Amino acid sequence: MAIIGRKEPATQPTAEPRPRTRPAPTAAAPDNSRTGRFRAYVDSVIAELRKVNWPTREETRNLSIVVIGITVVIGSALGLLDFVLSVIYGALKAIQ
């Protein structure tokens, strides 16, 4: 089954999947000091960031343009609604 929008051709799976992160050291005992726990935390953050599917520059640019466009449209609509309601409120206040 073909995937729509695939950017590179499909490849045949290899016999052994490659590990996504570095294997944990087996010989060393866990370091429970404050710096050891902090280092383990930083290592886990780095490992998770390597798993992230980051968007390309083109995708980022296109999505930024969409967000800015939607912001301008909604801001304009709210500004127009505010203006219309303030005119109506002013007209009603002038009648009383």
N, C-alpha and C positions, 0 to 999 in steps of 0.2 A: 504494500500500500504506500503510495507516495505522500509525502508531507508537503503541503502547500507552503511556499515561502522559504524553503530550505536554501541556504546560501552556498553550501558546498555539497558535492555529491556524497551519497551515502557510502560508507565503507563497510567491509565485512568485519564482523566482530572477531577479535583475536581469541585465541584459546584461553588466555589468562587475563582477566581484567586488571588494569593497573591500579595500584592504591592511590587514593586521592590525597592523602596526607602522609607525613612521615610516620613510620611506626614508632611506638613508644619505646624508650630504652628499657631493656629487660634486666640488665645487670645492676643498675644503680637503684638505690633505695629512694623512695620519695622524700623530697626535702620539705619538711613541715615548718621551716622558718618563714618569717614574714616575706623576705625577699624570694625564697623558693616558691611560695604560693603565688606571689605577684608574677614571677617569671612564668609559672605554669599557666596563669590567667592570660598573660600576653601571648604565649604560644598558642593557646586555644583560640584566642581572638584572631590571630594571624591565620590559623588553619581554617577557620570559618570564612574569613575574607577571601581565601583562595577558592572557596567553593562557589562564591557569588558569580552569577552570570551577568557581567557588567555590560551595559548597552554600548553600542558603537557611537562614535562621534556624530554620525548622521542621524541615528535614532534619537540621541539626546537633543540635537538641534531641532528636529522636526517636532518632538514632543514639547519642547520649550516654546516653539512658535504657537502650537495649539493652545497651551496654557495661557500665554499672553493674549492670544486672540479671544479666547472665552472670557478672560478677565475684563478685557475692554468692552466686549458686548454686554456682559452682565452689569458692569459699572455704568455703561451708557443707559441701559434700560432702567436701572435703579435711579439714576440722575433724572431721567425724563419723568419717571413716576413721581419722584419727589417734587419736581417743578410743577407738574399737573396738580398734585394734591395741595401744594402751597398756594397756587392760583385759586383753586376751588375754596380753600379755607379763607383766603383773603377776601374773596367775593362774598362768602357767607358772613364774615365778620363785618363787612361794610354794609350789608343789608340790615343788620341788627343795630 
